[in-house]
Amino acid sequence: MTSMIMAAIGVAMLVVLALALRLTPRVGAVAILFAVVCLGLAYDSFVVAAGRLIGYGDTLSAINMPRFWIHAIVVPLLIIVAGNLVGRLGVDQARSRNVTLGGWALVAMLIAIGVVEDVVRLDLQPEDAGDALRYVNAGADGPPLPAIITVLALLVLGTMAFRYAGFPWLFLGALVMLIAAPIGSVVLLVGNLGELVLMLSVLVTMAAVGGLRVPSTRPVPRPQ
């Protein structure tokens, strides 16, 4: 059952990717950057789903390695995506020079930490997750700090969008991910479901920035 659900999550992530690309004419390159993150997370889910069919060995180990590279290098880019969108919702604080530079510096730091933890120190060890087979990083030192900080940064940006623009969806998506993440360390698919909810919340935010009608407590600024 876990494998089937993970496959379904991968398909859903590709649907989010396709919808994001359709918004490119409305929101610009940020949709493409977001689509790259969606593709990486879809790959993660599909690899875990395929583990049962492939079985432990060199092949499964090889296709599991990019999962860790994706989380180290690609996932922190969500901070840039969310910061851009929140600023375009009319939250001036997110568009300030200091916040923008700080966001890029934070992303660079998280990628550097992720590369050390999940690339340099990568030590793949097999682990069952329900009926799904996957590899985990036995070389990681403590919890995945880049992932945790990324979710916290999105929660801060979501809070700003909620408070200053009356737009709750990014905040709610980040909150769900924050709750799902620790549960996901015990029940794998909960973490991936949390990622899907988070990505849907970013997609909804992107749709609002692109001028589509999205429920909000205040009118969303229309694109110029």
Backbone as numpy.savetxt, mean C-alpha at the origin, in Angstrom:
# Nx Ny Nz CAx CAy CAz Cx Cy Cz
-8.43 -22.66 1.32 -9.25 -21.45 1.32 -8.39 -20.17 1.32
-7.29 -20.20 2.12 -6.41 -19.03 2.15 -5.86 -18.71 0.77
-5.45 -19.75 0.04 -4.89 -19.54 -1.30 -5.92 -18.90 -2.23
-7.16 -19.36 -2.16 -8.21 -18.82 -3.03 -8.48 -17.35 -2.68
-8.53 -17.04 -1.40 -8.79 -15.66 -0.99 -7.64 -14.75 -1.40
-6.41 -15.25 -1.27 -5.26 -14.44 -1.69 -5.29 -14.18 -3.20
-5.70 -15.19 -3.97 -5.83 -15.00 -5.41 -6.90 -13.95 -5.72
-8.02 -14.01 -4.99 -9.10 -13.04 -5.20 -8.63 -11.63 -4.84
-7.82 -11.51 -3.78 -7.28 -10.20 -3.41 -6.37 -9.69 -4.51
-5.57 -10.57 -5.10 -4.71 -10.17 -6.21 -5.50 -9.65 -7.39
-6.58 -10.34 -7.73 -7.44 -9.89 -8.83 -8.06 -8.54 -8.50
-8.54 -8.38 -7.27 -9.15 -7.11 -6.86 -8.13 -5.98 -6.94
-6.88 -6.27 -6.59 -5.83 -5.25 -6.66 -5.58 -4.83 -8.11
-5.68 -5.78 -9.04 -5.52 -5.43 -10.46 -6.68 -4.58 -10.96
-7.87 -4.82 -10.41 -9.03 -3.98 -10.76 -8.79 -2.55 -10.28
-8.28 -2.42 -9.05 -7.95 -1.09 -8.52 -6.91 -0.42 -9.41
-5.91 -1.18 -9.84 -4.88 -0.67 -10.75 -5.51 -0.13 -12.04
-6.39 -0.92 -12.64 -7.01 -0.52 -13.90 -7.85 0.75 -13.72
-8.58 0.83 -12.63 -9.39 2.02 -12.36 -8.52 3.24 -12.14
-7.38 3.04 -11.47 -6.46 4.15 -11.25 -5.91 4.67 -12.58
-5.54 3.76 -13.47 -5.00 4.19 -14.76 -6.04 4.96 -15.57
-7.29 4.61 -15.41 -8.35 5.35 -16.11 -8.47 6.79 -15.61
-7.96 7.02 -14.39 -8.01 8.38 -13.83 -6.80 9.22 -14.23
-5.85 8.63 -14.96 -4.63 9.36 -15.32 -4.92 10.68 -16.03
-5.84 10.73 -16.99 -6.10 12.03 -17.64 -6.63 13.09 -16.67
-7.24 12.66 -15.57 -7.82 13.60 -14.60 -6.82 14.03 -13.53
-5.92 13.11 -13.13 -5.05 13.43 -11.98 -3.57 13.42 -12.32
-3.21 12.94 -13.50 -1.82 12.99 -13.91 -1.00 11.79 -13.47
0.31 12.00 -13.36 1.28 10.93 -13.14 1.11 10.23 -11.80
0.47 10.87 -10.83 0.28 10.24 -9.53 -0.51 8.93 -9.67
-1.39 8.86 -10.66 -2.15 7.63 -10.89 -1.24 6.50 -11.35
-0.24 6.82 -12.15 0.70 5.80 -12.63 1.55 5.29 -11.47
2.00 6.20 -10.62 2.79 5.80 -9.45 1.97 4.90 -8.54
0.73 5.25 -8.34 -0.17 4.43 -7.52 -0.38 3.06 -8.16
-0.52 3.04 -9.48 -0.71 1.77 -10.19 0.49 0.85 -10.01
1.69 1.41 -9.96 2.89 0.60 -9.73 2.82 -0.09 -8.37
2.36 0.66 -7.35 2.21 0.06 -6.02 1.16 -1.04 -6.05
0.05 -0.79 -6.72 -1.00 -1.81 -6.85 -0.47 -3.07 -7.52
0.34 -2.91 -8.57 0.90 -4.06 -9.26 1.79 -4.87 -8.33
2.59 -4.17 -7.53 3.45 -4.87 -6.59 2.67 -5.66 -5.55
1.60 -5.07 -5.03 0.80 -5.76 -4.03 0.00 -6.90 -4.64
-0.42 -6.74 -5.89 -1.09 -7.84 -6.58 -0.13 -9.02 -6.74
1.10 -8.72 -7.12 2.12 -9.77 -7.27 2.30 -10.51 -5.94
2.38 -9.76 -4.85 2.54 -10.36 -3.52 1.43 -11.38 -3.24
0.19 -10.99 -3.49 -0.93 -11.89 -3.22 -0.93 -13.10 -4.14
-0.61 -12.89 -5.42 -0.61 -14.00 -6.37 0.48 -15.02 -6.04
1.64 -14.56 -5.61 2.72 -15.48 -5.27 2.33 -16.35 -4.08
1.73 -15.74 -3.07 1.29 -16.53 -1.92 0.20 -17.51 -2.34
-0.71 -17.07 -3.20 -1.78 -17.95 -3.67 -1.24 -19.13 -4.46
-0.15 -18.90 -5.21 0.41 -19.96 -6.06 1.29 -20.93 -5.30
1.65 -20.59 -4.07 2.57 -21.43 -3.32 2.12 -22.86 -3.16
0.85 -23.05 -2.94 0.30 -24.40 -2.75 0.47 -25.24 -4.02
0.35 -24.62 -5.18 0.47 -25.35 -6.45 1.93 -25.65 -6.79
2.83 -24.73 -6.41 4.23 -24.87 -6.78 4.99 -25.75 -5.79
4.72 -25.57 -4.51 5.42 -26.32 -3.48 6.75 -25.68 -3.14
7.23 -25.97 -1.93 8.51 -25.40 -1.51 9.65 -25.89 -2.39
10.62 -24.99 -2.61 11.75 -25.34 -3.45 12.33 -24.08 -4.09
13.24 -24.27 -5.03 13.94 -23.14 -5.64 13.00 -22.21 -6.39
12.00 -22.77 -7.07 11.09 -21.93 -7.86 10.28 -21.01 -6.95
9.67 -21.58 -5.92 8.86 -20.76 -5.02 9.74 -19.75 -4.28
10.92 -20.16 -3.91 11.84 -19.24 -3.24 12.18 -18.07 -4.15
12.44 -18.36 -5.43 12.82 -17.31 -6.38 11.70 -16.30 -6.60
10.47 -16.78 -6.73 9.38 -15.83 -6.99 8.92 -15.13 -5.72
9.34 -15.63 -4.54 9.03 -14.94 -3.29 9.97 -13.77 -3.03
11.19 -13.83 -3.57 12.15 -12.76 -3.30 11.64 -11.37 -3.68
11.03 -11.19 -4.87 10.53 -9.85 -5.21 9.46 -9.33 -4.27
8.76 -10.21 -3.54 7.77 -9.73 -2.57 8.43 -8.81 -1.54
9.61 -9.15 -1.12 10.31 -8.36 -0.11 10.89 -7.08 -0.72
11.37 -7.17 -1.97 11.84 -5.97 -2.64 10.70 -4.97 -2.82
9.52 -5.47 -3.16 8.35 -4.61 -3.36 8.01 -3.86 -2.07
7.96 -4.58 -0.95 7.62 -3.93 0.31 8.72 -2.98 0.77
9.96 -3.25 0.38 11.05 -2.38 0.78 11.11 -1.10 -0.04
10.89 -1.21 -1.34 11.15 -0.10 -2.25 9.89 0.58 -2.76
8.84 -0.19 -3.02 7.66 0.35 -3.70 6.60 0.87 -2.73
6.31 0.11 -1.68 5.20 0.48 -0.79 5.37 1.86 -0.14
6.59 2.26 0.30 6.71 3.62 0.88 6.32 4.74 -0.07
6.29 4.48 -1.38 5.89 5.51 -2.34 4.44 5.93 -2.15
3.67 5.12 -1.42 2.28 5.51 -1.11 2.23 6.84 -0.36
3.28 7.14 0.40 3.32 8.43 1.14 3.32 9.59 0.15
4.10 9.45 -0.93 4.15 10.50 -1.95 2.80 10.62 -2.64
2.20 9.48 -2.97 0.89 9.48 -3.63 -0.15 10.17 -2.75
-0.23 9.74 -1.50 -1.25 10.29 -0.59 -1.00 11.76 -0.31
0.26 12.15 -0.13 0.56 13.56 0.13 0.13 14.44 -1.03
0.38 13.99 -2.25 -0.04 14.73 -3.43 -1.56 14.89 -3.48
-2.26 13.80 -3.22 -3.73 13.83 -3.31 -4.34 14.69 -2.21
-3.83 14.56 -1.01 -4.38 15.35 0.11 -4.16 16.84 -0.15
-3.00 17.20 -0.67 -2.77 18.60 -1.00 -3.76 19.10 -2.04
-4.08 18.26 -3.00 -5.02 18.66 -4.05 -6.47 18.61 -3.60
-6.72 18.06 -2.42 -8.05 18.17 -1.82 -8.28 19.55 -1.20
-7.24 20.36 -1.18 -7.35 21.69 -0.60 -6.71 21.82 0.75
-5.97 20.82 1.18 -5.28 20.88 2.48 -3.93 21.56 2.25
-3.87 22.85 2.56 -2.66 23.62 2.27 -1.45 23.10 3.04
-1.69 22.58 4.24 -0.57 22.09 5.06 0.21 20.99 4.33
-0.49 20.17 3.56 0.16 19.06 2.85 0.92 19.54 1.63
0.68 20.78 1.22 1.35 21.30 0.03 2.52 22.20 0.36
2.78 22.43 1.64 3.88 23.32 2.02 5.22 22.71 1.63
6.19 23.57 1.43 7.52 23.11 1.01 8.15 22.19 2.05
8.02 22.56 3.32 8.63 21.76 4.38 8.02 20.36 4.45
6.69 20.28 4.33 6.03 18.99 4.39 6.40 18.14 3.17
6.46 18.76 2.01 6.82 18.04 0.79 8.24 17.47 0.87
9.19 18.32 1.26 10.57 17.86 1.39 10.70 16.81 2.49
9.97 17.03 3.59 10.00 16.06 4.68 9.44 14.72 4.24
8.39 14.75 3.40 7.80 13.52 2.91 8.77 12.74 2.04
9.46 13.44 1.15 10.44 12.77 0.29 11.60 12.21 1.11
12.03 12.98 2.11 13.12 12.50 2.97 12.70 11.26 3.75
11.46 11.26 4.23 10.95 10.11 4.97 10.89 8.88 4.07
10.40 9.06 2.86 10.32 7.94 1.92 11.71 7.39 1.62
12.67 8.28 1.40 14.05 7.83 1.13 14.60 7.04 2.31
14.33 7.51 3.52 14.81 6.82 4.71 14.17 5.44 4.84
12.84 5.36 4.60 12.14 4.09 4.72 12.63 3.09 3.67
12.89 3.57 2.46 13.42 2.68 1.42 14.80 2.17 1.82
15.63 3.05 2.38 16.97 2.64 2.80 16.89 1.56 3.89
16.01 1.79 4.87 15.84 0.79 5.94 15.31 -0.51 5.35
14.34 -0.40 4.44 13.76 -1.59 3.83 14.78 -2.38 3.03
15.66 -1.69 2.32 16.69 -2.38 1.54 17.62 -3.16 2.47
17.99 -2.55 3.57 18.87 -3.25 4.53 18.16 -4.46 5.11
16.91 -4.28 5.55 16.18 -5.35 6.23 15.72 -6.45 5.29
15.21 -6.06 4.11 14.53 -7.03 3.25 15.27 -7.37 1.97
16.41 -6.76 1.75 17.22 -7.12 0.58 18.60 -7.62 1.04
19.32 -6.77 1.77 20.66 -7.15 2.23 20.60 -8.32 3.20
19.66 -8.25 4.15 19.57 -9.28 5.19 18.53 -10.35 4.88
18.11 -10.43 3.66 17.05 -11.38 3.31 17.51 -12.82 3.53
16.79 -13.53 4.34 17.06 -14.95 4.64 15.73 -15.69 4.56
15.45 -16.26 3.41 14.15 -16.87 3.17 14.01 -18.21 3.89
12.91 -18.32 4.61 12.59 -19.57 5.30 11.13 -19.92 5.02
10.83 -21.20 4.75 9.44 -21.58 4.43 8.52 -21.45 5.64
7.27 -21.07 5.36 6.27 -20.96 6.43 4.89 -21.18 5.83
4.12 -22.07 6.47 2.74 -22.29 6.05 1.84 -21.18 6.59
0.85 -20.80 5.79 -0.17 -19.83 6.22 -1.51 -20.40 5.80
-2.13 -21.17 6.68 -3.32 -21.90 6.28 -2.92 -22.93 5.24
-3.61 -22.96 4.12 -3.23 -23.89 3.06 -2.26 -23.25 2.06
-1.84 -22.01 2.34 -0.91 -21.30 1.46 0.52 -21.53 1.92
1.42 -21.64 0.95 2.84 -21.82 1.24 3.58 -20.56 0.81
4.46 -20.07 1.65 5.22 -18.87 1.33 6.56 -18.92 2.04
7.40 -17.94 1.71 8.67 -17.78 2.41 8.64 -16.47 3.20
9.22 -16.49 4.39 9.33 -15.29 5.21 10.80 -14.95 5.39
11.06 -13.73 5.84 12.43 -13.27 6.03 12.87 -13.51 7.47
13.63 -14.58 7.66 14.12 -14.89 9.01 15.23 -13.94 9.44
15.77 -13.17 8.49 16.84 -12.24 8.82 16.36 -10.88 9.29
15.04 -10.65 9.26 14.50 -9.36 9.69 14.69 -9.18 11.18
15.08 -7.98 11.58 15.32 -7.68 12.99 14.13 -6.89 13.54
13.17 -7.59 14.15 12.00 -6.93 14.72 10.89 -6.73 13.71
9.88 -5.92 14.07 8.73 -5.69 13.18 9.13 -4.90 11.94
8.31 -4.96 10.87 8.65 -4.25 9.62 8.46 -2.74 9.77
9.52 -2.08 10.21 9.44 -0.65 10.53 8.99 0.21 9.35
9.52 0.01 8.14 9.06 0.85 7.01 7.56 0.74 6.76
7.01 -0.48 6.85 5.58 -0.66 6.62 4.76 0.03 7.70
5.21 -0.08 8.95 4.48 0.54 10.06 4.49 2.06 9.92
5.65 2.63 9.62 5.76 4.09 9.50 4.97 4.58 8.29
4.96 3.80 7.21 4.17 4.19 6.03 2.70 4.29 6.38
2.18 3.30 7.10 0.76 3.33 7.48 0.49 4.50 8.42
1.39 4.76 9.35 1.20 5.89 10.27 1.23 7.22 9.53
2.10 7.33 8.53 2.14 8.56 7.73 0.85 8.75 6.95
0.31 7.66 6.40 -0.97 7.75 5.69 -2.10 8.09 6.65
-2.01 7.60 7.88 -3.04 7.94 8.86 -2.98 9.43 9.20
-1.79 9.98 9.30 -1.65 11.42 9.55 -2.21 12.22 8.38
-1.86 11.82 7.17 -2.39 12.52 5.98 -3.90 12.37 5.88
-4.40 11.18 6.21 -5.85 10.98 6.21 -6.54 11.83 7.26
-5.91 11.98 8.41 -6.48 12.84 9.45 -6.52 14.29 8.99
-5.48 14.73 8.31 -5.46 16.10 7.77 -6.57 16.29 6.75
-6.77 15.29 5.88 -7.83 15.38 4.87 -9.20 15.43 5.53
-9.38 14.66 6.60 -10.65 14.61 7.31 -10.90 15.94 8.04
-9.87 16.43 8.72 -10.04 17.64 9.53 -10.20 18.90 8.69
-9.34 19.05 7.68 -9.30 20.31 6.95 -10.13 20.31 5.67
-10.42 19.12 5.12 -11.19 19.07 3.87 -12.50 18.31 4.03
-12.74 17.75 5.23 -13.98 17.01 5.45 -14.05 15.74 4.63
-12.87 15.17 4.30 -12.82 13.98 3.45 -12.31 12.81 4.29
-13.18 11.84 4.65 -12.81 10.82 5.64 -12.17 9.55 5.11
-12.20 9.32 3.79 -11.94 7.97 3.28 -10.50 7.52 3.44
-9.54 8.39 3.23 -8.14 7.99 3.41 -7.86 7.67 4.87
-8.41 8.47 5.76 -8.24 8.21 7.20 -8.81 6.85 7.56
-10.00 6.54 7.08 -10.64 5.26 7.41 -9.85 4.09 6.84
-9.35 4.23 5.61 -8.56 3.16 5.00 -7.28 2.90 5.77
-6.59 3.99 6.17 -5.35 3.84 6.92 -5.62 3.24 8.30
-6.73 3.62 8.90 -7.10 3.08 10.22 -7.36 1.58 10.13
-8.07 1.15 9.09 -8.31 -0.28 8.89 -6.99 -1.02 8.73
-6.06 -0.45 7.95 -4.76 -1.09 7.73 -3.98 -1.17 9.03
-4.06 -0.12 9.84 -3.35 -0.11 11.12 -3.85 -1.22 12.04
-5.14 -1.47 12.00 -5.73 -2.53 12.83 -5.43 -3.90 12.24
-5.47 -3.99 10.90 -5.29 -5.29 10.24 -3.85 -5.78 10.29
-2.89 -4.85 10.31 -1.48 -5.24 10.20 -1.04 -6.20 11.30
-1.27 -5.90 12.58 -0.83 -6.86 13.60 -1.60 -8.18 13.55
-2.87 -8.13 13.16 -3.64 -9.37 13.02 -3.07 -10.20 11.88
-2.60 -9.50 10.83 -2.04 -10.18 9.67 -0.79 -10.97 9.97
-0.08 -10.62 11.05 1.09 -11.40 11.43 0.70 -12.77 11.97
-0.58 -12.92 12.34 -1.10 -14.20 12.83 -1.97 -14.87 11.77
-2.87 -14.08 11.18 -3.76 -14.57 10.12 -3.40 -13.80 8.85
-2.62 -14.41 7.98 -2.01 -13.74 6.84 -2.99 -12.94 6.01
-4.10 -13.53 5.63 -5.00 -12.87 4.68 -5.62 -11.61 5.24
-5.69 -11.47 6.57 -6.24 -10.25 7.16 -5.36 -9.05 6.79
-4.04 -9.24 6.84 -3.15 -8.16 6.45 -3.32 -7.77 4.99
-3.47 -8.75 4.11 -3.66 -8.44 2.69 -5.01 -7.81 2.41
-6.03 -8.24 3.15 -7.34 -7.58 3.03 -7.25 -6.13 3.49
-6.48 -5.88 4.55 -6.27 -4.51 5.01 -5.59 -3.67 3.94
-4.61 -4.26 3.24 -3.95 -3.54 2.15 -4.93 -3.19 1.04
-5.85 -4.12 0.74 -6.84 -3.85 -0.29 -7.75 -2.70 0.10
-8.19 -2.69 1.35 -9.04 -1.59 1.84 -8.28 -0.27 1.76
-7.02 -0.29 2.16 -6.21 0.93 2.09 -6.09 1.43 0.66
-5.82 0.54 -0.27 -5.67 0.95 -1.66 -6.98 1.45 -2.26
-8.08 0.85 -1.83 -9.39 1.36 -2.26 -9.62 2.77 -1.74
-9.19 3.04 -0.51 -9.37 4.38 0.05 -8.53 5.41 -0.71
-7.33 5.01 -1.13 -6.50 5.92 -1.94 -7.16 6.13 -3.31
-7.71 5.08 -3.89 -8.39 5.20 -5.17 -9.58 6.15 -5.08
-10.36 6.03 -4.02 -11.51 6.93 -3.82 -11.02 8.37 -3.68
-9.92 8.56 -2.96 -9.35 9.90 -2.82 -8.92 10.44 -4.18
-8.31 9.60 -4.99 -7.89 9.99 -6.33 -9.09 10.35 -7.20
-10.17 9.58 -7.07 -11.38 9.88 -7.83 -11.94 11.25 -7.46
-11.92 11.55 -6.16 -12.42 12.86 -5.70 -11.56 13.99 -6.26
-10.25 13.80 -6.23 -9.34 14.81 -6.78 -9.58 14.98 -8.28
-9.94 13.87 -8.95 -10.19 13.92 -10.38 -11.54 14.50 -10.76
-12.32 14.90 -9.77 -13.59 15.56 -10.05 -14.80 14.66 -10.06
-14.62 13.38 -9.70 -15.76 12.48 -9.63 -16.49 12.67 -8.31
-17.77 12.37 -8.29 -18.56 12.60 -7.09 -18.29 11.51 -6.06
-17.79 11.93 -4.90 -17.49 11.02 -3.80 -18.10 11.61 -2.53
-18.81 10.80 -1.71 -19.40 11.33 -0.48 -18.35 11.98 0.41
-18.64 13.18 0.90 -17.71 13.92 1.74 -18.52 14.88 2.59
-17.95 15.28 3.74 -18.67 16.20 4.61 -18.59 17.64 4.12
-17.70 17.91 3.16 -17.58 19.23 2.55 -17.35 19.06 1.07
-17.67 20.08 0.27 -17.40 19.99 -1.17 -15.92 19.81 -1.45
-15.58 18.90 -2.33 -14.19 18.68 -2.72 -13.85 19.66 -3.82
-12.69 20.36 -3.70 -12.29 21.28 -4.77 -12.21 20.60 -6.12
-12.76 21.23 -7.12 -12.76 20.65 -8.47 -11.42 20.94 -9.15
-10.92 20.01 -9.99 -9.65 20.25 -10.69 -9.78 21.44 -11.62
-8.72 22.22 -11.66 -8.71 23.42 -12.52 -8.39 23.05 -13.95
